[in-house]
Structures are given as structure tokens and as C-alpha cells.
Amino acid sequence: MLGVLALIPVVIAIGVTVVGGDVPGPRGGPGLIGAIAGNGLVLPVASITLALALLLPMAVTTAAADAIAGEAASGTLRGLLLAPVGRLRLVVMKAFGVLVVATLAVLVIAVAGLLAALVVVGSADGQLVTLSGTTIGLGEALGRVLIMVVWTVGQLAAVGAVALALSSLTEHPMVVLASVLGGLIVFGVLSAIPALDWLQPYLLTSGWTAGADVLRDPMVWDGLVESSLRALCYTAVGGGLATYRMLRRDA
């Protein structure tokens, strides 16, 4: 799984280098992919943004589904529930495992993106040309990539918490995977309907395009903060439901 995720920035880098960067944006200017040409430090952010649409949530959901529902399906969850280990500790460690998968997945894309940017795409004197047309140094550019990584892990933590809650309700991991990914697709459809704009503050995916704001100068924090608070709410609700279910679950 991590190997497949690492291929994303490599494929994008090769495609941009071979085809060129004439990819128009929504207002006729260069899009996020088009901005990569000759400006490789954009690649990690663009790769994470694309992967956040499906592949990263799929990886995290798979880990969460296997953490509880997979244990129940294989019959090993019963032993864990009977073991002299607190159930709250069990839930915390399961959640920690899912968070580790989320962090590794994002870091793999970021590191592969930086390497592909240096080797394949190249960058003008180690600088980053922002979407606003200004130029920032290598240190600040790496700092913005780190902000993107931390923000993305926060969004995936929310997905993982919801997946853990569903995983505690079933013994079939595929049910968890289908439910979470199906829900994210529905959220994306609902966010695209103008008549349902009032739903935007409640949809987890509605702020997932805010990651590109790290490439603006000055950075726009509104979308990043709002989506982080929304993800925190989803994490609290999902984690609370998973904990409640596991504390009351029969061995």
C-alpha cells in the first residue's frame, strides 16, 4: 500500500515533465498540476491533495476496519476482550495504530514527492514559486509542506475515527470500507450541489481543497483552520462511539 502511494508523485512528475505544465486552473490560469513544471516543490502538496480524494482515506479505512472488525472476523477479538487489559487502553492502542498508518501514508507521499521534485522535475535554485506568483526560499517551502502533512493527518484521523466506530459495530471489514468510502463519495456529491450549500459546514470533505492554500503567499489560514476544527469534531464523535461500543461489548 505504501509503495503504491509513493508512486503517485513519481507518476505525476514524469507526466508533467513529459507532457508539460499547460494545465489550466478553474479561472483560466495554471492549475495545481500545471504549477509543478519547473517548480518541483509544488509536487508534494499536489500529490497529497490528489491522494486525499480517495487513496489516503482508503488506506486509513482499511487499517481501521482490520483493527476491530478484522479481529472479530478472525476470532481474535474475543481473546483481547477477555485479556487482563483495560478496554479503554485497547481502544486507544487500536486508534494509535490507525494514526500511525495515516502518518506513514502521508509522509511516504511527501518524501517521495520531494525526491521526485529534485530528481525529475527540478526547482529554480531550490525556491518555490507560489500560486500567488511570489518566490519563497527552500526552508519556508519545506515548512509549508510540513504544514500540509500535519493538516492532512488531521483529516485522516477523522476518517479513521469514524471507521473505527463502524468497525466496532460489525464483524465484516468490507462493510466498514464500503460504508466509509461510500459516505465520502456522497459527501463530495452533496458539496457539489449549490442548493445544499447550507450542508457545507457539516461535511468532512468540504474543506479538503484547503490544502492548496499552503502554496499561497501570504498563506490563507481560514480554510485550514475551519477544516481542522471540523475534523476534530468528527474525530471526537467517532472516537467516542468506538469507545462506548467497546466498553459495552460482550466478550
C-alpha positions in Angstrom: 0.0 0.0 0.0 2.7 2.4 0.9 4.6 1.5 -2.3 1.5 2.4 -4.4 1.2 5.7 -2.6 4.8 6.5 -3.2 4.2 6.0 -6.9 1.7 8.9 -7.0 4.2 11.8 -7.0 6.6 9.9 -9.3 3.9 9.3 -11.9 2.8 13.0 -11.7 6.4 14.2 -12.0 7.0 12.1 -15.1 3.7 13.1 -16.7 4.4 16.8 -16.1 7.9 16.6 -17.4 7.0 14.7 -20.5 3.7 16.4 -21.4 4.4 19.8 -20.0 2.6 22.0 -17.4 -0.1 23.6 -19.5 -2.9 22.5 -17.2 -5.5 25.3 -16.8 -7.0 26.1 -13.5 -10.6 27.0 -12.7 -10.1 30.6 -13.7 -8.0 30.1 -16.7 -4.6 30.3 -15.0 -2.2 27.4 -14.4 -3.7 24.7 -12.2 -2.1 23.0 -9.3 -0.6 20.3 -11.5 0.4 22.8 -14.1 2.3 24.8 -11.4 4.6 21.8 -10.9 6.5 22.3 -14.2 9.9 23.7 -13.3 8.7 24.3 -9.8 9.1 20.9 -8.2 8.4 21.9 -4.6 4.7 22.1 -5.5 4.7 18.3 -6.2 4.4 17.0 -2.6 1.4 19.3 -2.0 -0.3 18.4 -5.3 0.3 14.7 -4.7 -1.2 14.7 -1.2 -4.2 16.8 -2.4 -4.9 14.2 -5.2 -4.4 11.2 -2.9 -6.7 12.8 -0.2 -9.6 12.4 -2.6 -9.7 8.6 -2.3 -6.4 6.6 -1.8 -5.4 8.0 1.6 -8.9 7.6 3.1 -9.0 4.1 1.6 -5.6 3.2 3.3 -6.7 4.6 6.7 -10.2 2.9 6.5 -8.6 -0.4 5.6 -6.4 -0.2 8.7 -9.4 0.8 10.9 -11.6 -1.9 9.5 -9.0 -4.6 10.2 -8.3 -3.2 13.7 -11.6 -4.3 15.2 -13.9 -5.9 12.6 -11.0 -7.9 11.2 -10.1 -9.1 14.7 -13.8 -10.1 15.3 -13.9 -11.9 11.9 -10.8 -13.9 12.7 -12.0 -14.7 16.2 -9.0 -13.0 18.0 -11.1 -10.1 19.4 -12.7 -12.3 22.0 -9.3 -13.1 23.4 -8.4 -9.4 23.6 -11.6 -8.6 25.4 -11.0 -11.4 27.9 -7.4 -10.5 28.5 -6.5 -8.6 31.7 -6.1 -5.3 29.7 -8.4 -2.4 30.1 -10.8 -1.9 27.2 -10.1 1.8 27.1 -6.4 1.0 26.6 -7.4 -1.4 23.9 -9.3 1.2 22.0 -6.5 3.8 22.5 -3.9 1.4 21.1 -6.2 0.5 18.1 -6.7 4.2 17.4 -2.9 4.8 17.7 -2.2 2.1 15.2 -4.6 3.7 12.7 -3.0 7.1 13.3 0.4 5.5 12.6 -0.8 4.2 9.3 -2.2 7.6 8.4 1.0 9.4 9.3 3.2 6.9 7.4 1.0 7.1 4.3 1.2 10.9 4.2 4.9 11.0 4.9 5.6 8.5 2.2 3.9 10.7 -0.4 5.6 13.8 0.9 9.1 12.3 0.9 8.6 10.6 -2.5 7.2 13.9 -3.8 10.3 15.9 -2.6 12.7 13.3 -4.1 10.8 13.2 -7.4 10.8 17.0 -7.4 14.5 17.2 -7.0 15.4 14.4 -9.4 12.7 14.5 -12.1 11.1 18.0 -12.1 13.7 20.3 -10.7 13.3 23.6 -9.0 14.6 27.0 -9.7 17.6 27.5 -7.3 15.8 25.5 -4.6 13.0 28.1 -4.4 9.2 27.7 -4.6 7.1 29.9 -6.8 3.8 30.2 -5.0 0.3 30.2 -6.6 0.3 34.0 -5.9 3.3 34.5 -8.1 5.8 35.3 -5.4 9.0 33.3 -4.6 9.9 31.8 -1.2 13.1 30.0 -0.1 13.7 26.3 0.4 13.3 26.4 4.2 9.9 28.1 4.1 8.8 25.8 1.3 9.7 22.7 3.4 7.8 24.3 6.3 4.7 24.6 4.2 5.0 21.0 3.1 5.2 20.0 6.7 2.0 22.1 7.5 0.3 20.2 4.6 1.4 16.9 6.1 0.1 17.7 9.6 -3.2 19.1 8.3 -3.7 16.0 6.1 -3.0 13.6 9.0 -5.7 15.5 11.0 -8.2 15.0 8.2 -7.3 11.3 8.0 -7.6 11.0 11.8 -11.2 12.0 11.5 -11.8 9.4 8.7 -10.1 6.8 10.9 -12.2 7.6 14.0 -15.4 7.2 12.0 -14.1 3.9 10.5 -13.2 2.6 14.0 -16.7 3.4 15.2 -18.2 1.5 12.3 -15.6 -1.3 12.8 -16.8 -1.8 16.3 -20.4 -2.4 15.1 -19.7 -5.2 12.6 -17.6 -8.3 12.0 -17.1 -7.6 8.3 -14.2 -5.3 7.4 -15.6 -4.8 3.8 -18.8 -3.3 5.3 -16.6 -0.7 7.0 -14.6 0.0 3.9 -17.7 0.3 1.7 -19.6 2.5 4.2 -16.8 5.0 4.8 -15.7 5.3 1.2 -19.4 5.5 0.1 -20.0 8.1 2.7 -17.1 10.2 1.5 -18.3 10.0 -2.1 -21.8 11.0 -1.0 -20.3 14.0 0.9 -18.5 15.0 -2.3 -21.7 14.9 -4.3 -23.6 16.9 -1.8 -20.9 19.5 -1.6 -21.2 20.0 -5.4 -24.9 20.8 -5.3 -25.4 24.6 -4.9 -28.9 24.2 -3.4 -27.2 22.3 -0.5 -24.7 25.0 0.5 -26.1 25.0 4.0 -24.7 21.5 4.4 -21.1 22.6 3.7 -20.1 23.2 7.4 -21.1 19.7 8.3 -19.4 17.7 5.5 -16.0 16.5 6.3 -14.8 16.6 2.7 -15.9 20.2 2.0 -12.6 21.6 3.3 -10.3 19.1 1.6 -9.3 21.6 -1.1 -7.9 24.0 1.5 -4.6 22.2 1.5 -3.6 24.2 -1.6 -3.7 27.3 0.5 -0.2 26.5 1.8 1.1 27.4 -1.6 -0.3 31.0 -1.5 1.6 34.0 -0.3 0.7 35.0 2.3 -0.8 31.8 3.5 -4.6 31.7 3.8 -5.4 30.1 7.2 -9.2 30.3 7.2 -9.9 27.1 5.3 -7.1 25.1 7.0 -8.4 26.1 10.5 -12.0 25.6 9.7 -11.4 22.1 8.2 -9.2 21.2 11.1 -11.9 22.1 13.6 -14.4 20.1 11.6 -12.1 17.1 11.5 -11.6 17.4 15.3 -15.4 17.2 15.8 -15.6 14.1 13.6 -12.6 12.6 15.5 -14.3 13.2 18.9 -17.6 11.8 17.8 -16.1 8.7 16.1 -13.7 8.0 18.9 -16.4 8.4 21.5 -18.7 6.0 19.7 -16.0 3.4 19.2 -15.0 3.7 22.9 -18.6 3.4 24.1 -19.2 0.3 21.9 -16.1 -1.5 23.0 -16.7 -0.8 26.7 -20.1 -2.4 26.4 -19.3 -5.1 24.0 -19.7 -8.7 25.2 -16.6 -10.9 25.0 
